[in-house]
Amino acid sequence: MSQKETADPTLQFRQERAERIQAMGRNQALKDSAQAFTVESTRAGYSYNFNWMGRPIIQYPQDMVALQEIIWDMKPDVVLETGIAHGGSLVFSASMLQLLGGEGFVLGVDIDIRAHNRAAIEAHPMAPRIRMIQGSSVDEGTAEQVRQALAGCTNPLVVLDSNHTHEHVLRELELYSPLVRKGGWLIVFDTVVEVMPGDFYPDRPWGLGDNPMTAVDAFLKANDRFVIDEAMDARLSVSMAPRGFLRCVKD
């Protein structure tokens, strides 16, 4: 029997995938096509097209596939999410925790949880795994509520997706990154703002040079506990969180 026939097919598949991802990371034509799609699909409001279990999720499908992989592998006992909107992302994370079993829950933080969204979230089948705090995620009082709510949790996953200015996201990173343990993940959405055309957000307080990606860069200069998972960028190609998937590598 040949060496190829005796090789572990699962290991072989993983090795081939890793090599393919590395090649994708060097494929400039693919990068250019992905960038063109990102710009035009964002302009068209593509992220607003999808629901998760009946609630608008306002995310790109590629990022949600990545998030489910992270949740499945990491098995967090809590998912902390800043930014709630219609609650689709909370429902998504809660459904993944439901599949994992155990007592895991999702904690959503938003400065303005609108009444109709709160009612819909609280009426959802995943509601038993969802908790919410209304308040600014960068307010120390809100952060203290979060820390109290997570008391006893040993493996938090943190997802930041609220106000997208540099100052706001950097403060969120400072407040909530200590919750993440070695081997865990911290995900920062809408880093894509930095690679969009400079005049793309004329009616927003964020834009080129002032956004989640610049906050991540500043954060990593002062914090060696986290690294960017560059392989995630290569394999997703299209993402609202380029260079925003951070792995915790130190206690």
N, C-alpha and C positions, 0 to 999 in steps of 0.2 A: 504494500500500500504506500502510495507516495506521501511526501511531507504535506502537500497541499490537501490531500484527502484526510489526513489525521489532524489537521489544524482545527482549533476551536472556531467554528463558524461565527459565533457571536463576537469573539475577539477580533476575528478577521474583518467583520462588518464594521466594528468600531474603529479599527485602524484605517480602513478605507474611507470612512466618513471623516476622520480627523485630517487625513491627507487632502480630501476634497475641500474641506473648510479652509485649510491653509491656502490651497490654490485659489479659492474664491476671494480670499483676502488680498491676493495679488492681481486679481482680474480687474484691470482698470475699466474695460468696456462694461463689465457688469456693474461696477461702482457708478459709472456715469449714467447708465440706464436706470439704476435704482434711485439716484439723485433726481433725475428728471421726473420719474414717477412720483417721488416724494413731494416735490414742489407742486406738480399739477394736481395730484390727488388731494393734497392739503388745501390747495386753492378751491377745489370742488367740494370740500367738506366731507371727504371720504370716511373719516373716523366716526361720523355721526350715523353711519348706515347700519350699525350692528347692535343687537341685543344679546344679553346672556340671561337665559331663563326668564325672559319677558321684560327685563329692565335694560334701558339704553346704557351701553358700556363706554362709548366714546373713546375707543382705543383701536389701534390697528390689529388685525387678527394675528399678525406675526408676533407682536409683543405679548399677546395673550397666550399663544402657544409656548413662548419662552417662559412666561410666568408660571404656567401649569407645570412645566418641567422642573422649575426651581422649587415650587411647593412640594411636588411629589418626591423629589430627591432630598430636600432639606427637612421636610416634615416639621414645620414650625408649630409651636403650640399657640402662637398668636401672629396675626398679620396686622400690622399697624399701617393704615393708609391715611395720608393727608390729602384732602380733596374728596368730596363725596358726589356732588352733582346729582344725577338720577339714581345713583346707587348700584349701577351695573357691576362695577368692579368689586364692591363689597360682596355682592351676591356671588360673583365668580369665585372669589377667594373662599367664601363660606362654603360653597359647593365642593371645592377641592378638599377643604378640611373635613367636610362630611364624608367624603370618600375615604379619607385617611382613617376616620374613626377617632375615638378619644374625645377629649373635651376642648379641643382647640376652638378659638373664636377670632373674629375680625373686629378691630376697633377703628372706626372711621372718625376723622376730625375735620370739621369744616367751619369756617367763620359764619356761614349762612346756610343752614339746612332748611330748605324751603318746605313748608307744611305739606304740600302735596307729595313731595318726594319722601319725606319722613313717613307719611301715612302708607305709601306704597311699599316702602322697605319694611316697615313694621308688620305689614300684612302678608309679606312674602313667606313661602315655605322655609326659606333659609334664615328667617328672622331670629330663631333661637340661638344662632351662632354669631349674630351681629350686635355690636354695641356702638353707640355714637356719642360724640362729645361736640357740642357747638361752642366754638371759640376760635380765635386766631391760633394757628399752629405754632407761631413764634412768640406767643405770649407766655411768660413764665408760669402764670397761673394755669393755663391750659396744659403746658408741658408737665406740671406737677400732677394734674388730673390723670394724664396719660401714664406717668410713672406709677401712680397708685393703682390704676386699672391693670397694669402689667405686673404688679407685685406677685412674685411667685412664678412668673413665666421664665423659662430657661432657654428658649430658642426662638426669639422674635425675628420675623421678617419685616423689614421696613420699606414702604413704598411711598415716595414723595411725589405728589402730583396736585399741588394747589397753586398758589401764586407763583409765577415763573420768573420773577426778577432775581437778579444776582443776590441782592441783599437778603431777600426772603429765603431763598433756597439755601444759601450758606448758613443762615441761622438755624434752619431746620436740620441741616447736616450736623451742626454743632450740638443741637439739643438731643437728637434722636439716634445718631450713630453709636453713642455709648451703649445703647440697648442691644446692639447686634453682637453676637458671640463669634469667636473664631469658627470658620466654616460656614457662616451664614452669609446672607446677601442683603444689600441695601440698593434699591433701585430708584433712580432719579429720572422721571419722565420729562419730556419736552426739551431735552438737551438739543434736539434737532433745530431749535431756534437759531443756534449759532451757525448752522450750515445752510440756512435759507437765504434768499436774496435780502439785501440790507433794508429794503423798504417794504418788507412783507407784512409787518405788523404795525401799520401807522396809527391804529387806534388802541394800542396796548402799551402798558408801561414797560414792557420788555422788548428786546430786539437784539441786533448784532452788538456784541460786547457787553451785554447786560441780560443774562439768562441762566438757565440751569447748568449749561455746560461750563460757562465761565466760573460759576459757583463750585462745580465739581473740581475744576482745575485748581482753584484757590484752596479748597478743602484738602486736596491730596498733597499739596505742597507742605501743609502743616500737620498732616496725619498719615502715619505709615502703617496704619492697621488695615487699610483698604487698597485694593488694586482694581484697575479696570479689566474686565474680562473681554479681551480683544477678540477672542474666538467667537463670542456671542455676536459681536458686530459683523464679523465675516459671514457667519452662517445665516443671520437674519436678512442681511442686505438692505431691506426696507424696515425701518424702525423709527419710532418717535423718541427713542432713548439711546442714540448712538453715544458710546463712551459713558453711558449712564448705568450699566449693569456692574455694580461694584461687589467684589467678593472680600469678605473679612478674612485676613490671613494671620492676624495676631490677636491674642487675648487682650 
